[in-house]
Amino acid sequence: MQIDAAVLRAADAPYTIERVELADPGPGEIVVRIAGVGMCHTDLLGRVPGDLVGKPVILGHEGSGVVEAVGPGVAGVTRGDHVVMSFDSCGTCANCRDAKPGACPQMAALNMIAVPLDGTPRALDAGGNAVGNRWFGQSSFASHALGTVRNVVPVTKDVPLEKLGPLGCGVQTGAASVLVSLGVRAGDSIAVFGAGAVGLSAVMAAKVAGATTIVAVDLNDARLDLARELGATHTINGADDDIAGRIRGLSGGEGVQYSFDTTAVPSVVSAAVASLRTTGVCGLVGVGSEEYRLDPNLLLMGRTVKGIIEGDAVPHTFIPMMIDLWRKGLFPFDRLIETYPLDQINQAEADVTSGKVVKPVLIP
């Protein structure tokens, strides 16, 4: 079928809206007509020079929409269903069977390469050349996306479908890291480093959990103001010379039980660990390329540093839970969103990169 897609042809090139021929769904596959798709920080990996993400490629991995066609063997999803698209996983490995699909050994192959495992092109441009279209199992910067029954989550039809896409990755990562991976409970304390979509989702989730001390750290004062509105009890500008000391002071001198870093900046990660009380846990979700240097004495005193992928969530259960919390007014993730037509994708990218917008959602 012919679709419209935002194609990235080089790391330093603008997106171009092109007509692309998308293959019919094969066994276990689903075609989704996209209603809205969030732009996530991970999509910016397409801007890294070199071959980290092959080009040309259709990025986008926070899609939501309506199922338009299903392939052979698909069960549990039918044409006309409203769905949120999330990350892909194999479904058969030990981690998937243990309800940890984010730790699937095939995570990189299924999500980060943007081409099918068998190498068979599933999308062709106007010249008949292959275009990568399996970024996170979906490539949803387009009018239609080809996914699998594993990475689409059916949702009810009485919610704003065009705004649900970010629940599939960024919002899920922040919220589930707090509620599932770290297991924050009522009365706990947490410091969140980075007030982007992931960090602000973590703040909202900490409030849902009943944490009594929620500290948000960022360089952007407007985002810190929003963090307070969404549940942060305290905010600290990241330019402060002694962030860890400030956080320990806000938590009675001992430090917080949990810290959560979304930045992957080595100095910030060090501060996040130093902010912990003994027995505290620091969760890391930021994607970076620099090494972290940590004071071994902090770890010897019982502190833990934990890497987290997709919040350790099972999307088929966690996404409906977030929607239910939103219905109850407890998880206003839609306050993070600014919408753009798909053909304004370059402006959306500029706005999120500059910090002007927290979560762009593109509408085909």
C-alpha positions, 0 to 999 in steps of 0.5 A, spaced: 500 500 500 502 507 498 503 511 505 506 518 506 512 517 511 517 522 514 524 519 511 531 521 514 536 520 508 542 522 512 544 524 519 545 531 518 539 532 513 532 534 514 526 529 514 522 529 507 515 527 506 515 522 501 510 516 498 512 509 500 510 503 498 509 499 504 508 491 504 502 487 506 502 484 513 505 477 513 504 472 519 503 475 526 503 482 523 499 488 523 498 495 519 496 501 523 493 507 521 497 512 525 492 517 529 498 520 532 506 519 534 510 522 539 517 524 538 522 521 543 529 522 545 531 515 542 529 518 535 534 523 535 539 517 535 538 517 527 542 524 528 548 520 530 554 520 525 555 514 522 552 507 521 548 507 528 542 507 524 542 505 517 539 510 512 534 512 509 529 510 514 523 512 517 523 513 525 518 514 530 516 509 535 510 512 539 505 511 535 497 510 536 492 509 531 487 504 528 488 497 526 487 497 518 489 490 516 492 484 520 496 478 517 495 470 518 495 468 525 494 474 528 489 473 534 487 478 539 487 484 535 482 485 529 481 490 524 478 497 527 481 496 534 484 502 537 491 501 539 498 504 542 504 501 539 510 500 543 517 496 543 518 489 540 520 483 543 521 476 542 516 473 547 519 466 547 526 468 551 527 467 559 526 474 560 520 475 556 517 469 559 519 472 566 515 479 564 521 483 563 520 484 555 525 490 555 530 485 557 529 481 551 536 479 548 533 481 541 531 488 544 537 491 539 535 487 533 528 487 534 528 495 535 534 499 534 536 496 527 530 498 523 530 493 518 527 486 519 531 480 521 531 476 515 533 483 511 527 483 506 525 490 504 518 491 507 518 498 504 520 501 498 521 509 496 519 512 489 525 509 486 524 502 488 529 503 493 529 499 500 527 504 506 528 502 513 521 501 516 522 497 523 524 502 528 522 499 534 518 494 530 513 500 527 517 506 524 511 510 525 513 517 523 508 516 517 501 515 515 501 507 516 506 503 520 507 495 520 507 492 527 506 485 530 501 483 535 507 483 540 508 490 540 500 493 539 496 494 545 489 494 544 485 500 548 478 503 549 475 507 543 473 513 548 480 516 549 483 521 545 487 516 541 492 521 537 495 523 544 496 516 547 502 514 543 507 517 548 505 512 553 508 506 548 515 509 550 517 515 554 511 516 558 511 508 560 519 508 561 518 514 566 512 512 570 514 504 570 521 505 572 518 509 578 512 504 579 515 497 577 522 497 577 524 501 583 517 500 586 516 506 590 511 506 595 507 511 600 512 515 604 518 514 600 523 519 597 525 520 590 530 525 586 528 525 579 534 528 574 532 531 568 525 534 567 523 532 560 518 527 558 521 521 562 523 525 568 516 528 568 512 522 567 516 519 573 514 525 577 507 524 576 508 516 578 511 518 584 505 522 586 501 516 584 505 512 589 504 517 595 512 519 595 512 524 600 519 527 598 519 528 590 525 532 588 526 534 580 532 537 578 533 540 571 537 546 568 530 549 565 526 553 570 520 553 566 520 545 566 521 545 574 515 550 574 511 544 570 514 539 575 511 542 581 505 543 578 505 535 576 507 533 583 514 535 585 515 537 592 521 541 591 525 543 585 533 544 584 536 548 578 541 543 575 546 549 575 547 548 583 554 547 585 552 542 590 545 538 588 547 532 592 548 536 598 541 540 597 537 533 596 540 530 602 538 537 606 531 536 603 530 529 606 533 530 613 540 529 612 540 522 610 539 522 602 533 520 598 531 512 598 531 513 590 534 517 585 532 516 577 537 519 572 534 521 565 540 525 562 546 520 562 551 526 563 556 523 568 557 528 573 549 528 574 549 520 575 554 521 580 550 526 583 544 522 583 548 516 587 551 521 592 544 523 593 542 517 596 541 514 603 544 508 605 540 502 602 538 507 596 537 505 589 539 509 583 535 508 576 538 509 570 535 510 563 539 515 560 542 513 553 549 516 553 556 514 550 561 516 556 563 512 562 561 513 569 565 515 575 562 513 581 565 513 588 566 506 591 565 508 598 558 510 596 556 503 593 560 500 599 555 503 604 549 499 601 547 503 595 545 500 588 545 503 581 540 499 577 540 500 569 532 500 567 530 498 560 522 501 558 521 501 566 521 494 566 514 494 564 509 489 560 506 494 555 499 490 555 498 491 562 502 498 564 499 502 558 491 500 560 493 502 567 496 509 565 490 510 561 486 508 567 490 513 572 489 519 567 481 518 567 481 519 574 485 525 573 491 522 577 496 522 571 495 528 566 500 526 561 497 530 556 500 536 559 506 534 556 504 534 549 504 539 543 501 537 537 504 538 530 502 536 523 507 530 520 509 535 515 512 540 520 516 534 523 523 538 522 520 544 526 517 539 532 524 536 532 527 543 533 523 545 538 524 538 543 531 539 542 531 546 544 527 544 550 521 549 548 517 543 548 517 537 552 513 532 548 511 533 540 506 529 537 505 529 530 499 528 527 499 525 520 
